[in-house]
Amino acid sequence: MTRPKTRMLPFRFGSDAEFAAAREFLAGAGYTTAAICERLGLKDLGQFKPLGEGRATPPEVNDRLDALIRMFLDGMPVEAPVLARLLGDDGLAALAALRLVGRHPEAPDRWAARVMLYPMASLYIASDLGVHAPGLFRAEELMRPDAVFPALTSNTHTFLQQLPATPCERLLELCAGTGIAALAGARSAGHAWAVDITERSTRFAEFNARLNGIDNVTALQGDLYAPVAGLTFDRIVAHPPYVPASGPEVIFRDAGEDGEAVFRRLIEGLPDHLERGGRLYCTCMATDRAGATLEDRIRGWLGEAEAEFDLLVVTHFELPPTDYYLRLASMGVVPWAIAEQRSQLYKRLEAERILYLTLVAQRHGPRPSFSVRRENGEGAGAAEADALVAWMTAVSDGSWVERLAAARPRLSDAARLVLTHAAGDGGWTVTAAKVQVEYPFRRTVELSVNVATLLTLFDGTATAPEHLRRLRDSGAFPPEMPDAAFVKFLGDMVAEGVLRLDGGAPVEAAPAG
């Protein structure tokens, strides 16, 4: 592959030894996610805001961590004597060798960053500087259509949380940007590919692979699947653009008039590139529309192969389009005129809800397909989604009864019983009951009071057949009710997250099939 002249890029492709020196210096300096979050009082790095966006912090630079945060996250210069004292000659030389830092052109007595550089997913990731953290550059020099978007956002944090760390052979990241998902996935993959439509992102992904000493990632430039034509993968991951735009003014952001152009083409390519037994994990924004849920529309995009795919849609939030854009405008994220324009667009499209979601699409063999939607609970991620897919797969292929019979169900610790009372005859009478679950997925299940009480018997000490025998013997289970009705009830409660099996996730995750 012919590499472009490095003067086009803010960094330099150095030798393996130079990359290793920079990596070792950053690790030795304690430049870690945990250290930065503790220093800045953050829950996670997705909450980070640079000083240029109004973060309040003392201006002093007292140690190496302060200096690295100030340069690589805030994009602000640091006086040369201070930097030399804190980083040492070897540390400064290691960063300068890759052109990660340089003398500020308007203040030669100061050093500043040429890229954003931050720890993420136990990696060091470089991306383009932002207008509020310009480093060595002027803000107008950073406003380029092919800018490499930072992975240091709450949306990227959500995306990464939804990606499994389980082994796979061939992993493909589309719309890769910095390549962070491919790099993180390479730890458990035989080989990973990071594909992006821009040459700039492709070079950043290659740089990040070398900075982290990862040699089983290939970075390719091209439009979605074009660079990997003829190849198939057992895992495909993507965080595509999804903002409505008439033209791609900003490539990492804009995705056609309805914001779904890239997502739609990504789904359309699955039948040619996802192996049977493989899964897609895609985090993006899309819509339910009048007469067609998102799941219905995805099946339409899959064409004749739609019967080969299971779909799990995990929503992180959903709002009517007008409410969503009113919220963005009131927060100053978009101008009021843009909010009105997009509200009218979605009205023309008959969009009923905007969803920020993660889609898990599983390709399977000869059996019925399923489509399931869940609202994500706080802290839930790939393991919980995979566990639900595994259970619904078992339901679909008929193996769930055997699995349930061998398990010891227990009532979820996240379950809450809510009773509705009505006044009458001088007291309160329970008129309705429902069980609410907050984790791993938010669910509400309407039940009778007696059935809701029955659930407390499931404490993880007995199998489903043992429970059934005890209930029969005690007379609590009507003799005329067939065993199959009891088994189906338990299976439904597992799918809803009310019951868990063997004390783990909703059910132990099994390989896709």
Buried (B, 14 or more C-beta within 10 A) or exposed (E): EEEEEBEEBBBBBBEEEBBBBBBBBBEEBBBBBEBBBEBBEBEEBBBBBBBBEEBEEEEEBEEBBBBBBBBBBBBBBBBBEBBBEBBBEEBBBBBBBBBBBBBBEEEEEBBBBBBBBBBBBEBBBBBBBBBBBBBBBEBEEBEEBBBBBBBBBEBBBBBBBBBBEBEBEBBBBBBBBBBBBBBBBBBBBEBBBBBBBBBBBBBBBBBBBBBBEBEBBBBBBBEBBEBBEEEBBBBBBBBBBBBBBEEBEBBBBBBBEBBBBBBBBBBBBBBEBBBEEBBBBBBBBBBBBEEBBBBBBBBEBBEEBBEBBBBBBBBBEBBBBBEBBBEBBEEEEBEEEBBBEBBEBBEEBEBBBBBBBBBBBBBBEEBEBBBBBBBBBEEBBBBBBBBBBBBBBBBBBEEBBEBBBEBBBBBBEBBEBEEEEEEEEEEEEEEEBBBBBBBBBBBEBEBEEEBBEBBEBBEBEBBBBEBBEEBBEEEEBEEEEEEEEBBBBBBEBBBBBBBBBEEEBBBBBBEBB
